[in-house]
């Protein structure tokens, strides 16, 4: 079965290196928390807010050697008041896990997008 795994992270600046480092951090954390194996990834969709335009975030996945995974980058909708400088991912993953076993990851300023998940994770980790 294919499940969607969501995640997001923010950066301080519209800078190539900062975007790539943050995207790798997010991908690695999602992979770690969900036990992701590259061969089971069906595809990944990346989005960035319009204030980020220095590099495709998919480059970070290629730099992690995810060379056979289909990747697609899109621009996030411009909604007034939305979180800025944000990179989002949606990984389509082949797994036997139930929906409630999937761990969606929100880092840095993106924690504000899903405070319910952040609180749940912190409670689980004893924070």
Secondary structure, 3 states (H helix, E strand, C coil): CEEEEEEEEECCCCCHHHHHHHHHHHHHHHHHHHCCCHHHEEEEEEEECCCCCCCCCHHHHHHCCCCCCEEEEEECCCCCCCCCCEEEEEEEEECCCCHHHCCCEECHHHHHHHHHHHHHHHHHCCC
